[in-house]
Amino acid sequence: MAPYVTEFDLYEPQSADDRELPIQKIAVVGSGSWGTALARIAALNAAEKKGFDHEVRMWVREREIPGQGLLTDVINSTHVNHRYLPDVPLPHNLVAVSELADVVKDATLIVLVVPHQFLTPVLEELSKPGVLTTGARAISAIKGVEVAGAEIYTFPWLIEKKLGIPCSALGGANIAMEVAQSEFCETTIGVPSKDDAALWHAVFDSPMFRVHPIEDVAGVSLSGALKNVVALAAGFVDGMGYGGNTKAAILRIGLLEMAAFTKEFFPSSSSLTFSHHSAGVADLITTSFGGRNRKCAEAFIKTGKTFAQLEHELLKGQKLQGVATAEETYQFLHARGRTEGYPLFTKVYKISFEAMDPKSLFDDL
């Protein structure tokens, strides 16, 4: 991977004039399956590496668990997130906290991994005076985009604008449960600088979770969003009972649309992000065979139920990012007059929202 990743020096905390080593403190904002899996890795690394506060706090939206008590108390006493990551033991230095301001207090490295529809109120809270530590950095593991008419924004861009801190992007072939169970995989981190590359590599890299930093924040962000739209198409294929040839064709066409879309509207991005990195082709493959968007899209075809019903039945109420992104992407392309340039994205939207015959997916591709 050496020719295709950002060159950076491994993070080694340096003290000056015999003063204490600088301490990095990690906070994780989000506690769904993916947020908990990332928090687990960060906590394991923080406990072992120099220059890190051993305690990692994770923001949990408080709720009462019938017969057990508050969710934060349950997580902190059992060291398991029974709701979203059952049967996976969590490090004892990972602490569930219900108040957002308490989670990020003194944190220098903030991992944002909330469903994208909840990002705006989170940023409103974090942007209040005195909430964030001076010099803090952020990383977004949120899948999706923000569309406003004919404009489109990545979440790292929105986070940087709202909070005034540098923000990286993490994405790759990372099914949350497989990551949590320490099955070997890779991830890509799009970074704005070599310093960010060194710090986030230190937070997440491990023998079974290999981190490859690249200087393409937009590319990593867009690939993480758009692959979920293609995964819906893959699920439609499965739901209609077609085989590997058909799915492979849809994935090839989808990858081309992902790369073309990103280069057209974010011209500073790199095509190598899609062809050479986990955030591109690898993420598309795993999501289109094992992810929740594929699973629910298959059920959408087979059962005739709405995506809202399937979220409740199959995902315990968690939201499908692919459905929201398909709608937002279509609205953006329609506003730009570019729907004809992205026929797969357009058909995924129309099948999902306008009752188009799923077999029309293959027309004019």
Salt bridges, closest charged atoms under 4 A:
ASP53 OD2 - LYS25 NZ 3.64
GLU55 OE1 - LYS25 NZ 3.63
GLU55 OE1 - ARG57 NE 2.75
GLU124 OE2 - LYS162 NZ 3.03
GLU125 OE1 - LYS128 NZ 3.04
GLU151 OE1 - ARG336 NH2 3.97
GLU186 OE2 - HIS212 NE2 3.16
ASP196 OD1 - ARG137 NH1 2.98
ASP205 OD2 - HIS201 NE2 3.58
GLU215 OE2 - LYS194 NZ 3.92
ASP238 OD2 - LYS247 NZ 2.84
ASP238 OD2 - ARG294 NH1 2.88
GLU264 OE2 - ARG338 NE 2.90
ASP283 OD1 - LYS227 NZ 3.50
GLU298 OE1 - ARG294 NH1 2.70
GLU298 OE2 - LYS302 NZ 2.85
GLU311 OE1 - LYS319 NZ 3.59
GLU313 OE1 - LYS305 NZ 2.86
GLU328 OE2 - HIS116 NE2 3.35
GLU340 OE2 - ARG338 NH1 3.20
